[in-house]
Amino acid sequence: MYRFLLTRQWVILTLMALLLIPTMIWLGFWQLHRHDHRQALNKVINASLAAKPVPAESLTSVGGSVAHDDIYRRVTAKGHFDTAHEMVVRRRTNADDQVGYHVLTPFVLDDGRTLLVNRGWIPSPASQTAFPDIPAPAAGEITVTGRLMQDETTAASGIKNVKGLPDRQVLLINSEQIGAQLRDAGAASAKGMLGGYVELTAPAPKGGSPELIPSPKEDASWIGVGDINLPYAVQWWVFAAGVPLGWAVLARREARERARAAKESPEAEAKSPAPAGRQSA
């Protein structure tokens, strides 16, 4: 009855089903892993945002890196902005998804070391090669507050670090790379560049420009606000369970149709008229 399963068509269909099942199960676990990673990151972010500010230099060092548990940690720094060596980061969006630049200004600490500060977003100028006009930060010695961030890399961000950009323009905020560029440009303070960077939260810029980068929303929910990975994991596993069920349904339907065709074939032959010239005895 099920000998048709040995036909070429059904062998191929069965092999495809056998390949799809483990693939879909693996995709489900991959989405679950991403969900777990997002949840762990949410815990780090929530804890960092709730903690009291600490001096930035206590969580990073010259040539060092920012620990994973310290990202988004609120930090303070005392010193002055070095606008002469200010840079912009291309292809960044604001809260309204408008494409523009992030303003990256070196902040020289009282001890001479330098911390990169992302002062916020400005719209793209008409010319993509000319350095944009940027509202100046507060002058003189001030204390800034912000969120500590890890250096951006191509592997983590997916942003390719293209070379040959116009002067003082970059695609990634990477303290090591930018420190090297500033030293080549003659910035003596860049010799003591601290790892990572800070997203400025205070003092707020006059006139609202540059636009401060909004704080990530605290998320203590089970699934996670905007988290589509867990539903996707369940979806892949449902698909994996549906493959053998679908295969079985198709096989039973094929068997019924073949059985019906075999049953109707002799009946149709019996009802067909005898050929001319032949008489029954």
C-alpha positions, 0 to 999 in steps of 0.5 A, a space after each residue: 500500500 505504501 510502496 510508492 514511498 520508494 519512488 524517486 519523488 517520495 524519497 526526495 520529499 522524505 530526505 528534505 523533511 529529514 533535513 528540515 527537522 534538525 535545521 528548524 530545531 537548531 534555528 529555534 535554539 539559536 533564537 532562544 540563545 539570542 533571547 537569553 543574551 538580550 535578557 542578560 544584557 537587559 539586567 546589566 543595563 538596568 543595574 548600571 542605570 540604577 547605580 550611582 555615578 562613579 568617576 569614569 577613570 575608575 572603570 577604564 584605563 589608558 589602552 584598556 577596555 570597558 568590562 561588559 558589566 560596566 556598560 551603560 554605567 553612569 559615570 562622571 568626569 572633571 576637565 574640559 572639552 578639546 574642540 580643536 580635535 573634535 570628530 563626527 561619526 557618520 551614518 548615525 540616526 536620532 530618535 526619529 530615525 533621521 540620518 546624521 552624525 554623532 559629535 565626538 569630542 575629546 574631554 581632557 581630564 584634570 590629570 591630563 588623560 583624555 576621555 572620548 565623549 559622544 555629545 549627541 546627534 546633529 543632522 547631516 550637512 549638505 556637503 558630505 565631505 565638509 566638516 559640519 558646523 557644530 554647536 560648541 560645548 560649555 567652555 572651561 573646566 566642567 563636570 560631565 555625566 554620561 553612560 560608559 560604553 565599550 569601544 565599537 568594533 566591526 564584529 560587534 556592530 556590523 559597521 565596516 570601518 571604511 578608510 579614506 573618509 574626509 578629515 575628522 570623520 569616522 564610522 566607528 567610535 573606537 578609542 584606540 583607533 581614534 587615539 592614534 588618529 589624534 596623536 597623528 594630528 598632533 593632539 598631545 593629550 591623546 597619548 593618555 586616551 582612556 578605553 571606551 567612551 561616554 554618552 553625554 547626559 549632562 550638562 544638556 546642550 544649549 538650544 537642544 543641539 547636539 541632541 542627546 542620545 536617549 537612554 535605553 528603556 529599563 526592561 524587567 519583563 520576562 520576554 522583553 520589550 521588543 524582544 522577538 527572539 523568543 516568539 521566533 524560537 517557538 515558531 521554529 519549533 512549531 514548524 519542526 513539529 509540523 514537518 513530520 505531521 505534514 509528511 504523514 498527511 501527504 503520505 496518507 492522502 497519496 495512499 488513499 488516492 492510489 487505493 481509490 484509483 486501483 479500485 475504480 480501474 477494474 470497475 471502469 474496465 468492466 463497464 467499457 463496451 466490448 470491441 466490435 467484431 467480438 461476441 460473448 459465448 
